[in-house]
Amino acid sequence: MTHTPGPNSVCVYCGSRPGTDPAYMKDAETLGKGLADAGLRLVYGAGDVGLMGSVARAAQAAGGETFGVIPQHLVAWEVGKTDLTTYVVTETMHERKKVMFMNCDAVVVLPGGAGSLDELFEVLTWRQLGLHEKPVFIVNTNGYWNPLMQLVNHVIDQGFADASLLDYLTPVADAAETLAGLKAHFC
């Protein structure tokens, strides 16, 4: 599978729930609007719930392109957002992740749960193995990902990864800092 021609694209991994801190939703909205304003296409999990729905609705409201990918078994659960620029339904979660990643130029991870962690660790592992060089931004809204970064450091300290693993992640404080990093990367 090859990258779809068009604007630079950013894959956003994030929760299908809103979380407990209103700042999570605010960052999702800021990111969606900012991607559209920068002419960057949003690639995401095609849900219309939680942070996923917020980032997509904000991108759409700002006139941005949206590329959503959802497996058939989650269409009802995550409320598949069919009014996207591109809406793809896959058979499996593995296919979903592959299509999302192959259609992006950078990855952004907003707060999320097990699914977001799965997606993050898959692209982090691929980067560690030299399979891609796409930047991976970790949006650490109000310190949400601090325990994750502590875990990554623990893995390194215990000898299960080289310190270079940290070079493959770019922690940022919020959506505004993420957008600045994306603009610097694409310019």
Beta strands, then each sheet from edge to edge (+ up, - down):
strand 1: 9-13
strand 2: 41-44
strand 3: 66-71
strand 4: 86-90
strand 5: 106-109
strand 6: 136-139
strand 7: 170-172
sheet 1: 4+ 3+ 2+ 1+ 5+ 6+ 7+
end
